Amino acid sequence: MNVLKRLSGWMQLVGAGVDDIDEDLLAQFLAMEDTRDRPCISVKHVSGAMRRVLTVSGYLDIAGVQVDSLDPVQSTVTQWCSWMREQRGLTEKTVAARCRYAVGLVEVVTADGLVQWPRLDASTVNAYVAERGRPYGVVARAHIVDSVRCLLRWALSTGRLDRDLSPGILKPAGTRRSLPRGVNTEQVAALLSARDAATPLGARDRALVMILVRLGLRVGEAARLSLDDIDWAGGCLKVTGKGREHSLPIPVDVGQALEAWLRLRPPALDRAVFVRLRAPRQTMTTSGISGIIARLSDLAGIDRIYAHRLRHTAAMDVLAAGGTLTEAQELLGHAFAVTTMAYAKVDLASLRELVVPFGQVPR
């Protein structure tokens, strides 16, 4: 509602009416927002939701895009994107990712200036999926398969295909289930000492490591932390993620690291706890936080460590100190206890009490 209000105010300034709303007008509005001295970061983040509201309300005509001026591939992708936004309700980030992974399949069946859908069969799709996923890992390959399935569903629902090819797509290889991997005390100490804690950069990175390894936050939860989420008087931290909210006590060492960072934190465009130190100074992204942990491990001269391993470490430390799986579940914010049970595999002290020594008969 705030972004729509800003759009309405800007339209009054430029003399635009309701009938003038189209993609070009929205592009001008977003470009104007980027030129502000202190741009509102929420405008770009919710631009997809704004388009959906305007479309459902009848103010924005997606069909009004000049498809005829595009080449066959661009025209097909434009119509597919409109379907994903309107019918599936996908965000702009998801739409862009699916286009990036699956647009090559449209190019494969394009010949003589036309997208020849009848040429598409299961073997062609599988060959594309295998080639497209060659440089990627298991997770990205699964995203490629999902994107291709989405494209085929759209082609079938719009009559471009006369048969469903989705059952013929090979299933991507699953990840091999293994024990959760944490980091030891020496590795944590190396991460904390990789930068000078007296500098803003070092203080921020130290606070990040402390809050991840002691409270077990997900990277997205750390990125979403706001200054308003810290209750200094009560010694608690409000954590929001995975559609739920829970409160965690702030240990002394975590509180000291946060205090040291916040005293050096520069003025920013929002009230995020962890912000970029380069312009625009705003909320750090999840990939940015993951990159910090990886770079710290490189600076410390140890094996590459990623942020989620610090979360594993927090859970394993709870069990190593004699805590229960329920306590680990509350720390990690798991909605279901079965998710936390994976850490029972690494609780060697408890497992030794249950295992039958070699050569003895179970009682």
C-alpha positions in Angstrom: 0.0 0.0 0.0 2.9 2.4 0.7 4.4 1.8 -2.7 1.1 2.3 -4.4 0.7 5.5 -2.5 4.1 6.7 -3.7 3.2 5.7 -7.3 -0.1 7.7 -7.0 1.7 10.8 -5.7 4.3 10.6 -8.4 1.6 10.2 -11.1 0.0 13.4 -9.8 3.3 15.3 -10.1 3.8 14.2 -13.7 0.2 14.6 -14.7 -0.5 10.9 -15.5 -3.9 9.5 -15.1 -5.3 6.0 -14.4 -5.6 5.2 -18.1 -1.9 5.9 -18.6 -0.7 3.1 -16.3 1.4 0.6 -18.3 4.8 -1.0 -18.1 6.5 2.1 -19.5 5.0 4.2 -16.8 6.0 1.8 -14.0 9.5 1.6 -15.4 9.7 5.5 -15.3 8.5 5.4 -11.7 11.1 2.8 -10.6 13.8 4.8 -12.4 12.8 7.9 -10.6 12.9 6.1 -7.2 16.5 5.0 -8.0 17.6 8.6 -8.5 16.4 9.7 -5.0 19.1 10.7 -2.5 17.7 8.1 -0.1 15.9 5.6 -2.2 13.2 3.4 -0.6 14.5 -0.1 -0.9 11.1 -1.6 -0.5 9.9 -0.2 -3.8 12.1 -2.5 -5.9 11.5 -5.5 -3.6 7.7 -5.3 -3.9 7.4 -4.2 -7.5 6.2 -7.6 -8.6 3.4 -7.5 -6.0 2.5 -3.9 -7.1 2.1 -5.2 -10.7 -0.1 -8.1 -9.6 -2.4 -5.7 -7.6 -2.7 -3.3 -10.6 -3.3 -6.2 -12.9 -6.0 -7.8 -10.8 -7.6 -4.4 -10.2 -7.8 -3.9 -14.0 -5.4 -0.9 -14.1 -2.5 -2.7 -15.8 -3.0 -4.6 -19.0 -0.3 -7.3 -19.3 -1.6 -8.1 -22.8 -0.8 -4.6 -23.8 2.9 -5.4 -24.1 4.0 -5.0 -27.7 4.6 -8.7 -28.3 4.6 -8.3 -32.0 7.8 -6.2 -31.9 9.7 -9.0 -30.2 11.3 -12.0 -31.9 9.7 -15.5 -31.4 11.7 -16.4 -28.4 11.2 -13.1 -26.6 7.5 -13.2 -27.4 7.1 -16.7 -26.0 9.1 -15.9 -22.9 7.0 -12.7 -22.3 3.7 -14.6 -22.5 5.1 -17.4 -20.2 6.2 -14.8 -17.6 2.8 -13.2 -17.7 1.3 -16.6 -17.0 3.6 -17.2 -14.1 2.8 -13.9 -12.5 -1.0 -14.0 -13.1 -1.9 -17.7 -12.8 0.8 -19.0 -10.5 1.4 -15.8 -8.4 5.2 -16.2 -8.5 7.5 -13.4 -7.4 9.7 -11.5 -9.8 12.8 -13.2 -8.5 11.3 -16.7 -9.1 10.1 -15.7 -12.6 13.6 -14.4 -13.5 15.3 -17.6 -12.2 12.9 -19.9 -14.2 13.5 -17.9 -17.4 17.2 -18.0 -16.9 17.1 -21.8 -16.6 14.5 -22.7 -19.2 14.6 -20.1 -22.0 17.3 -22.1 -23.8 14.8 -24.9 -24.4 12.6 -22.5 -26.4 15.6 -21.6 -28.4 16.3 -25.3 -29.1 12.9 -25.7 -30.9 13.0 -22.3 -32.7 13.6 -22.5 -36.4 12.7 -20.4 -39.5 11.4 -17.6 -37.3 8.9 -19.8 -35.4 8.9 -21.8 -32.2 8.1 -25.3 -33.4 6.6 -26.9 -30.4 5.7 -30.2 -32.2 9.5 -30.9 -32.4 9.7 -31.1 -28.6 9.8 -34.6 -27.2 11.1 -36.2 -24.0 14.6 -37.0 -25.4 15.1 -33.4 -26.5 14.0 -32.1 -23.1 16.3 -34.5 -21.2 19.2 -33.7 -23.5 18.7 -30.0 -22.7 18.4 -30.6 -19.0 21.5 -32.6 -18.9 23.6 -30.1 -20.9 22.2 -27.1 -19.0 22.9 -28.6 -15.6 26.4 -29.8 -16.4 28.3 -26.9 -14.7 26.0 -26.8 -11.7 25.5 -28.7 -8.5 22.7 -30.9 -7.3 20.5 -28.1 -6.0 20.8 -26.0 -9.1 20.0 -29.0 -11.3 16.8 -29.5 -9.4 15.8 -25.9 -10.1 16.5 -26.4 -13.8 14.1 -29.4 -13.9 11.5 -27.4 -12.0 11.8 -24.5 -14.5 11.5 -26.8 -17.5 8.5 -28.5 -16.0 6.9 -25.1 -15.4 7.5 -24.2 -19.1 6.0 -27.4 -20.3 2.9 -27.0 -18.1 2.3 -23.6 -19.6 2.8 -24.8 -23.1 0.3 -27.7 -22.5 -2.3 -25.4 -20.8 -2.2 -22.9 -23.7 -2.5 -25.5 -26.4 1.1 -25.2 -27.7 1.7 -28.9 -26.8 -0.8 -31.6 -27.4 0.7 -34.0 -24.8 2.2 -33.8 -21.3 6.0 -34.3 -21.5 6.6 -33.7 -17.8 6.4 -37.5 -16.8 9.2 -38.1 -19.3 11.7 -35.8 -17.7 14.5 -37.5 -15.8 14.5 -36.9 -12.1 17.5 -35.0 -10.8 20.0 -36.8 -8.6 19.2 -36.3 -5.0 21.7 -35.2 -2.4 23.4 -37.9 -0.5 22.3 -37.7 3.1 25.1 -37.4 5.6 25.8 -36.4 9.1 25.5 -32.6 9.9 28.9 -31.1 9.9 29.9 -28.5 12.4 33.1 -26.6 13.1 35.5 -27.1 16.0 36.6 -24.6 18.6 39.9 -23.8 16.7 38.1 -23.1 13.5 35.6 -20.7 15.2 38.6 -18.9 16.9 40.3 -18.6 13.5 37.1 -17.1 12.0 36.8 -14.6 14.8 40.5 -13.5 14.5 40.6 -13.3 10.7 39.9 -9.5 10.8 40.7 -6.6 13.2 37.6 -6.3 15.5 38.5 -2.6 16.1 37.4 -1.7 12.5 33.8 -1.5 11.4 34.3 -4.4 8.9 36.0 -6.6 11.5 33.3 -5.8 14.2 30.5 -6.6 11.8 32.0 -9.9 10.7 32.8 -10.9 14.3 29.2 -10.2 15.3 27.9 -12.2 12.4 30.0 -15.2 13.3 29.0 -15.0 17.0 25.3 -14.8 16.3 25.4 -17.7 13.8 27.5 -20.0 15.9 26.0 -19.3 19.3 22.3 -18.8 18.4 22.1 -21.0 15.3 20.4 -18.5 13.1 19.7 -19.2 9.4 21.4 -16.8 7.0 18.1 -15.3 6.0 17.2 -14.8 9.7 20.4 -12.9 10.3 19.8 -10.8 7.2 16.3 -9.9 8.4 17.4 -8.9 11.9 16.3 -5.3 12.7 17.4 -3.0 15.4 13.9 -3.2 16.8 14.3 -7.0 17.3 16.9 -6.5 20.0 15.5 -6.2 23.5 18.5 -5.0 25.5 16.6 -4.6 28.7 15.2 -8.1 28.6 18.3 -9.7 27.0 16.3 -11.2 24.2 16.4 -11.3 20.4 13.3 -11.7 18.2 14.1 -14.0 15.2 11.8 -14.3 12.2 12.1 -16.9 9.6 10.4 -19.8 7.8 7.0 -18.2 8.4 7.4 -18.2 12.2 8.7 -16.1 15.0 10.5 -17.0 18.2 12.6 -15.3 20.9 16.1 -16.3 21.9 18.2 -15.1 24.9 21.3 -13.1 24.1 24.4 -14.7 25.6 27.0 -12.3 27.0 29.6 -12.9 24.3 27.0 -12.4 21.6 25.7 -9.2 23.3 29.2 -7.8 23.5 29.9 -8.5 19.9 26.6 -6.9 18.8 27.3 -3.8 21.0 30.8 -3.4 19.5 29.4 -3.6 16.0 26.5 -1.2 16.6 28.8 1.4 18.0 30.7 1.4 14.7 27.7 0.8 12.4 27.5 3.7 9.9 24.2 5.5 9.2 22.2 3.3 6.8 19.1 3.5 4.6 17.2 1.1 6.9 17.2 -0.3 10.4 18.8 -3.7 9.6 21.4 -4.9 12.2 23.8 -6.0 9.5 24.2 -3.6 6.7 26.6 -3.1 3.8 29.6 -0.9 4.5 29.7 0.4 0.9 26.9 2.5 -0.7 24.1 1.8 -0.8 24.3 1.1 2.9 21.3 -1.1 3.3 20.3 -4.6 4.5 22.8 -7.3 3.5 21.6 -10.1 1.3 21.7 -13.8 2.3 24.4 -14.4 -0.4 26.4 -11.5 1.0 26.4 -13.0 4.5 27.3 -16.4 3.2 30.1 -14.8 1.2 31.5 -13.2 4.4 31.8 -16.5 6.2 33.5 -18.1 3.2 36.0 -15.2 2.9 36.8 -15.3 6.6 37.7 -18.9 6.3 40.0 -18.2 3.4 41.6 -15.3 5.3 42.1 -17.6 8.3 43.9 -20.2 6.2 41.4 -23.0 7.0 39.2 -25.2 4.8 36.3 -23.3 3.2 33.4 -22.9 5.7 29.9 -21.8 4.8 27.4 -20.1 7.1 25.0 -23.1 7.5 27.8 -25.1 9.1 27.8 -22.6 12.0 24.1 -23.3 12.5 24.9 -27.0 12.7 27.6 -26.2 15.3 25.1 -24.4 17.5 22.8 -27.4 17.6 25.7 -29.8 18.2 27.0 -27.7 21.0 23.6 -27.9 22.8 23.7 -31.7 22.7 27.4 -31.9 23.6 26.6 -29.8 26.7 23.9 -32.3 27.9 20.9 -30.5 26.3 18.0 -32.3 24.8 16.7 -32.4 21.3 13.8 -30.3 22.4 16.1 -27.6 23.5 18.0 -27.8 20.2 14.7 -27.6 18.4 13.8 -24.4 20.3 17.2 -22.9 19.5 17.0 -23.6 15.8 13.4 -22.7 15.5 12.3 -26.0 13.8 8.6 -26.4 13.4 8.8 -30.2 13.7 10.9 -32.3 16.0 11.7 -34.8 13.2 13.8 -32.1 11.6 16.0 -31.8 14.7 16.4 -35.6 15.0 19.2 -35.5 12.4 21.4 -34.1 15.1 20.9 -37.1 17.3 23.3 -38.9 14.9 26.2 -36.8 16.1 25.4 -36.9 19.8 28.1 -39.6 20.4 27.9 -39.4 24.2 24.2 -40.4 24.2 24.7 -43.0 21.5 27.5 -44.7 23.5 25.0 -45.3 26.3 22.6 -46.9 23.9 24.9 -49.0 21.8 25.6 -52.6 22.8 29.4 -53.3 23.3 30.9 -55.7 20.8 30.6 -59.3 21.9 27.8 -58.8 24.4 24.2 -59.9 24.1 21.5 -57.2 24.2 19.4 -57.3 27.3 
